[in-house]
Amino acid sequence: MEFPEYLLRMKAYRLKRIDKEHDMHLQAWLNHQVTSTKEQGKKQVPVFKSFKDFFDYEKRIAEETKPKQSISKKARNMARIASVANRKGVEND
């Protein structure tokens, strides 16, 4: 597996984990939706007005998909060395 493919697979894994987080937060929202209130003056009002207040799915996706800083020179060099070592290992088999 080449380094760019590895990075793509890791990104897919992280996005899959966000979807699982979304499902867990949705379940928690449903479980506590009725009882989650706060006192405002003399009356009780919901803590969260909507599910998006509780878990902002779009924001989490944007955080994960925004461009990150470029790969450092050291990391690039280590990836190149690992790639060469992997090729040599395949040739020796």
N, CA and C atoms as an extended XYZ file, in Angstrom:
279
Properties=species:S:1:pos:R:3:atomname:S:1:resname:S:1:resid:I:1 pbc="F F F"
N         0.853       -1.171        0.000 N   MET     1
C         0.000        0.000        0.000 CA  MET     1
C         0.900        1.236        0.000 C   MET     1
N         0.647        2.119       -0.929 N   GLU     2
C         1.410        3.357       -1.032 CA  GLU     2
C         0.927        4.359        0.021 C   GLU     2
N         1.753        5.329        0.321 N   PHE     3
C         1.444        6.306        1.353 CA  PHE     3
C         0.179        7.116        1.043 C   PHE     3
N        -0.030        7.601       -0.185 N   PRO     4
C        -1.282        8.337       -0.460 CA  PRO     4
C        -2.530        7.476       -0.243 C   PRO     4
N        -2.456        6.194       -0.603 N   GLU     5
C        -3.595        5.304       -0.379 CA  GLU     5
C        -3.841        5.135        1.119 C   GLU     5
N        -2.765        5.012        1.889 N   TYR     6
C        -2.877        4.895        3.339 CA  TYR     6
C        -3.583        6.127        3.917 C   TYR     6
N        -3.163        7.319        3.470 N   LEU     7
C        -3.786        8.549        3.967 CA  LEU     7
C        -5.270        8.589        3.622 C   LEU     7
N        -5.624        8.155        2.420 N   LEU     8
C        -7.024        8.143        2.006 CA  LEU     8
C        -7.838        7.161        2.842 C   LEU     8
N        -7.270        5.995        3.105 N   ARG     9
C        -7.973        5.008        3.931 CA  ARG     9
C        -8.157        5.510        5.361 C   ARG     9
N        -7.142        6.191        5.892 N   MET    10
C        -7.255        6.732        7.247 CA  MET    10
C        -8.327        7.820        7.303 C   MET    10
N        -8.412        8.644        6.265 N   LYS    11
C        -9.447        9.673        6.217 CA  LYS    11
C       -10.828        9.027        6.178 C   LYS    11
N       -10.980        7.970        5.374 N   ALA    12
C       -12.260        7.255        5.298 CA  ALA    12
C       -12.614        6.659        6.656 C   ALA    12
N       -11.632        6.110        7.345 N   TYR    13
C       -11.866        5.538        8.671 CA  TYR    13
C       -12.345        6.616        9.645 C   TYR    13
N       -11.681        7.788        9.622 N   ARG    14
C       -12.075        8.867       10.532 CA  ARG    14
C       -13.484        9.360       10.223 C   ARG    14
N       -13.840        9.446        8.947 N   LEU    15
C       -15.196        9.860        8.573 CA  LEU    15
C       -16.226        8.832        9.035 C   LEU    15
N       -15.864        7.556        8.939 N   LYS    16
C       -16.758        6.493        9.406 CA  LYS    16
C       -16.972        6.609       10.917 C   LYS    16
N       -15.903        6.937       11.642 N   ARG    17
C       -16.009        7.113       13.092 CA  ARG    17
C       -16.918        8.305       13.428 C   ARG    17
N       -16.848        9.369       12.629 N   ILE    18
C       -17.726       10.522       12.855 CA  ILE    18
C       -19.177       10.110       12.682 C   ILE    18
N       -19.457        9.274       11.677 N   ASP    19
C       -20.827        8.786       11.491 CA  ASP    19
C       -21.283        7.986       12.704 C   ASP    19
N       -20.387        7.183       13.281 N   LYS    20
C       -20.740        6.426       14.486 CA  LYS    20
C       -20.986        7.373       15.658 C   LYS    20
N       -20.137        8.415       15.781 N   GLU    21
C       -20.345        9.425       16.822 CA  GLU    21
C       -21.712       10.074       16.661 C   GLU    21
N       -22.065       10.373       15.428 N   HIS    22
C       -23.363       10.992       15.136 CA  HIS    22
C       -24.485       10.093       15.623 C   HIS    22
N       -24.400        8.809       15.323 N   ASP    23
C       -25.436        7.868       15.755 CA  ASP    23
C       -25.522        7.793       17.275 C   ASP    23
N       -24.372        7.775       17.947 N   MET    24
C       -24.379        7.723       19.412 CA  MET    24
C       -24.988        8.992       20.008 C   MET    24
N       -24.621       10.142       19.454 N   HIS    25
C       -25.164       11.400       19.960 CA  HIS    25
C       -26.661       11.503       19.683 C   HIS    25
N       -27.088       11.017       18.545 N   LEU    26
C       -28.517       11.019       18.236 CA  LEU    26
C       -29.277       10.158       19.237 C   LEU    26
N       -28.730        8.996       19.565 N   GLN    27
C       -29.371        8.120       20.544 CA  GLN    27
C       -29.440        8.797       21.914 C   GLN    27
N       -28.344        9.442       22.314 N   ALA    28
C       -28.345       10.156       23.592 CA  ALA    28
C       -29.366       11.292       23.573 C   ALA    28
N       -29.457       11.975       22.449 N   TRP    29
C       -30.437       13.059       22.308 CA  TRP    29
C       -31.848       12.538       22.504 C   TRP    29
N       -32.148       11.434       21.863 N   LEU    30
C       -33.485       10.865       21.985 CA  LEU    30
C       -33.764       10.391       23.406 C   LEU    30
N       -32.761        9.826       24.064 N   ASN    31
C       -32.939        9.326       25.426 CA  ASN    31
C       -33.197       10.445       26.439 C   ASN    31
N       -32.576       11.584       26.235 N   HIS    32
C       -32.668       12.661       27.224 CA  HIS    32
C       -33.477       13.868       26.758 C   HIS    32
N       -34.045       13.776       25.603 N   GLN    33
C       -34.775       14.909       25.042 CA  GLN    33
C       -35.905       15.380       25.957 C   GLN    33
N       -36.624       14.461       26.533 N   VAL    34
C       -37.777       14.828       27.355 CA  VAL    34
C       -37.347       15.434       28.689 C   VAL    34
N       -36.323       14.907       29.303 N   THR    35
C       -35.954       15.340       30.654 CA  THR    35
C       -34.925       16.461       30.691 C   THR    35
N       -34.298       16.784       29.607 N   SER    36
C       -33.244       17.790       29.595 CA  SER    36
C       -33.845       19.193       29.591 C   SER    36
N       -33.893       19.810       30.781 N   THR    37
C       -34.447       21.165       30.908 CA  THR    37
C       -33.563       22.005       31.819 C   THR    37
N       -33.763       23.305       31.743 N   LYS    38
C       -33.087       24.218       32.673 CA  LYS    38
C       -34.111       25.233       33.151 C   LYS    38
N       -33.833       25.812       34.282 N   GLU    39
C       -34.768       26.769       34.858 CA  GLU    39
C       -34.479       28.155       34.307 C   GLU    39
N       -35.516       28.782       33.800 N   GLN    40
C       -35.394       30.146       33.288 CA  GLN    40
C       -36.492       30.971       33.953 C   GLN    40
N       -36.082       31.724       34.928 N   GLY    41
C       -37.081       32.414       35.750 CA  GLY    41
C       -37.774       31.389       36.625 C   GLY    41
N       -39.101       31.309       36.498 N   LYS    42
C       -39.860       30.332       37.275 CA  LYS    42
C       -40.278       29.128       36.450 C   LYS    42
N       -39.872       29.066       35.204 N   LYS    43
C       -40.299       27.947       34.364 CA  LYS    43
C       -39.110       27.111       33.893 C   LYS    43
N       -39.399       25.909       33.489 N   GLN    44
C       -38.396       24.989       32.962 CA  GLN    44
C       -38.390       25.084       31.435 C   GLN    44
N       -37.196       25.224       30.846 N   VAL    45
C       -37.072       25.280       29.386 CA  VAL    45
C       -36.025       24.260       28.937 C   VAL    45
N       -36.145       23.751       27.713 N   PRO    46
C       -35.159       22.775       27.221 CA  PRO    46
C       -33.753       23.370       27.171 C   PRO    46
N       -32.775       22.541       27.487 N   VAL    47
C       -31.381       22.970       27.421 CA  VAL    47
C       -30.977       23.175       25.966 C   VAL    47
N       -31.306       22.220       25.117 N   PHE    48
C       -30.987       22.296       23.696 CA  PHE    48
C       -32.273       22.529       22.919 C   PHE    48
N       -32.274       23.536       22.080 N   LYS    49
C       -33.465       23.836       21.284 CA  LYS    49
C       -33.619       22.854       20.122 C   LYS    49
N       -32.488       22.357       19.600 N   SER    50
C       -32.535       21.416       18.478 CA  SER    50
C       -31.374       20.437       18.597 C   SER    50
N       -31.433       19.390       17.796 N   PHE    51
C       -30.357       18.401       17.811 CA  PHE    51
C       -29.042       19.030       17.376 C   PHE    51
N       -29.097       19.972       16.452 N   LYS    52
C       -27.873       20.615       15.967 CA  LYS    52
C       -27.157       21.364       17.088 C   LYS    52
N       -27.897       21.879       18.051 N   ASP    53
C       -27.272       22.512       19.213 CA  ASP    53
C       -26.492       21.484       20.032 C   ASP    53
N       -26.957       20.256       20.003 N   PHE    54
C       -26.352       19.165       20.764 CA  PHE    54
C       -25.138       18.585       20.041 C   PHE    54
N       -25.260       18.361       18.732 N   PHE    55
C       -24.172       17.785       17.935 CA  PHE    55
C       -24.252       18.364       16.533 C   PHE    55
N       -23.269       19.161       16.154 N   ASP    56
C       -23.250       19.793       14.832 CA  ASP    56
C       -22.487       18.899       13.855 C   ASP    56
N       -23.244       18.062       13.155 N   TYR    57
C       -22.682       17.082       12.222 CA  TYR    57
C       -21.891       17.772       11.111 C   TYR    57
N       -22.458       18.802       10.517 N   GLU    58
C       -21.789       19.495        9.418 CA  GLU    58
C       -20.456       20.099        9.874 C   GLU    58
N       -20.436       20.639       11.080 N   LYS    59
C       -19.202       21.224       11.613 CA  LYS    59
C       -18.130       20.151       11.788 C   LYS    59
N       -18.524       18.986       12.309 N   ARG    60
C       -17.559       17.891       12.499 CA  ARG    60
C       -17.008       17.394       11.164 C   ARG    60
N       -17.878       17.296       10.145 N   ILE    61
C       -17.424       16.882        8.817 CA  ILE    61
C       -16.466       17.926        8.251 C   ILE    61
N       -16.802       19.201        8.399 N   ALA    62
C       -15.937       20.276        7.900 CA  ALA    62
C       -14.577       20.250        8.589 C   ALA    62
N       -14.558       19.982        9.896 N   GLU    63
C       -13.292       19.897       10.626 CA  GLU    63
C       -12.415       18.782       10.073 C   GLU    63
N       -13.029       17.672        9.718 N   GLU    64
C       -12.264       16.524        9.243 CA  GLU    64
C       -11.809       16.688        7.800 C   GLU    64
N       -12.606       17.346        6.976 N   THR    65
C       -12.285       17.425        5.553 CA  THR    65
C       -11.505       18.675        5.169 C   THR    65
N       -11.362       19.635        6.076 N   LYS    66
C       -10.603       20.838        5.720 CA  LYS    66
C        -9.139       20.461        5.498 C   LYS    66
N        -8.484       21.183        4.611 N   PRO    67
C        -7.073       20.872        4.341 CA  PRO    67
C        -6.233       21.042        5.600 C   PRO    67
N        -5.413       20.081        5.831 N   LYS    68
C        -4.519       20.138        6.984 CA  LYS    68
C        -3.168       20.666        6.516 C   LYS    68
N        -2.323       20.985        7.459 N   GLN    69
C        -1.001       21.463        7.085 CA  GLN    69
C        -0.285       20.378        6.302 C   GLN    69
N         0.603       20.779        5.451 N   SER    70
C         1.289       19.815        4.599 CA  SER    70
C         2.136       18.867        5.444 C   SER    70
N         2.431       17.733        4.863 N   ILE    71
C         3.228       16.719        5.545 CA  ILE    71
C         4.647       17.256        5.706 C   ILE    71
N         5.203       17.088        6.874 N   SER    72
C         6.537       17.613        7.139 CA  SER    72
C         7.579       16.878        6.297 C   SER    72
N         8.709       17.517        6.128 N   LYS    73
C         9.799       16.933        5.342 CA  LYS    73
C        10.253       15.620        5.970 C   LYS    73
N        10.304       15.580        7.290 N   LYS    74
C        10.726       14.366        7.994 CA  LYS    74
C         9.744       13.220        7.733 C   LYS    74
N         8.433       13.496        7.803 N   ALA    75
C         7.426       12.458        7.560 CA  ALA    75
C         7.488       11.967        6.121 C   ALA    75
N         7.687       12.898        5.175 N   ARG    76
C         7.802       12.519        3.766 CA  ARG    76
C         9.014       11.614        3.548 C   ARG    76
N        10.130       11.961        4.187 N   ASN    77
C        11.351       11.170        4.063 CA  ASN    77
C        11.151        9.781        4.668 C   ASN    77
N        10.484        9.700        5.815 N   MET    78
C        10.224        8.403        6.443 CA  MET    78
C         9.320        7.549        5.562 C   MET    78
N         8.339        8.159        4.921 N   ALA    79
C         7.441        7.428        4.028 CA  ALA    79
C         8.203        6.898        2.825 C   ALA    79
N         9.121        7.711        2.295 N   ARG    80
C         9.928        7.271        1.151 CA  ARG    80
C        10.800        6.083        1.544 C   ARG    80
N        11.424        6.151        2.702 N   ILE    81
C        12.274        5.058        3.179 CA  ILE    81
C        11.447        3.793        3.382 C   ILE    81
N        10.260        3.926        3.964 N   ALA    82
C         9.387        2.766        4.175 CA  ALA    82
C         8.957        2.165        2.845 C   ALA    82
N         8.681        3.008        1.864 N   SER    83
C         8.275        2.523        0.546 CA  SER    83
C         9.403        1.731       -0.106 C   SER    83
N        10.625        2.249       -0.013 N   VAL    84
C        11.786        1.543       -0.575 CA  VAL    84
C        11.980        0.213        0.142 C   VAL    84
N        11.869        0.221        1.461 N   ALA    85
C        12.033       -1.013        2.238 CA  ALA    85
C        10.958       -2.027        1.877 C   ALA    85
N         9.727       -1.574        1.670 N   ASN    86
C         8.650       -2.486        1.286 CA  ASN    86
C         8.908       -3.099       -0.079 C   ASN    86
N         9.400       -2.298       -1.016 N   ARG    87
C         9.701       -2.829       -2.352 CA  ARG    87
C        10.817       -3.862       -2.282 C   ARG    87
N        11.844       -3.593       -1.481 N   LYS    88
C        12.947       -4.547       -1.342 CA  LYS    88
C        12.455       -5.840       -0.716 C   LYS    88
N        11.542       -5.734        0.250 N   GLY    89
C        10.984       -6.920        0.888 CA  GLY    89
C        10.200       -7.766       -0.095 C   GLY    89
N         9.473       -7.137       -1.007 N   VAL    90
C         8.691       -7.855       -2.019 CA  VAL    90
C         9.617       -8.530       -3.014 C   VAL    90
N        10.701       -7.853       -3.395 N   GLU    91
C        11.643       -8.414       -4.362 CA  GLU    91
C        12.375       -9.621       -3.792 C   GLU    91
N        12.629       -9.640       -2.487 N   ASN    92
C        13.358      -10.741       -1.862 CA  ASN    92
C        12.490      -11.968       -1.649 C   ASN    92
N        11.164      -11.839       -1.668 N   ASP    93
C        10.274      -12.976       -1.423 CA  ASP    93
C        10.188      -13.884       -2.582 C   ASP    93
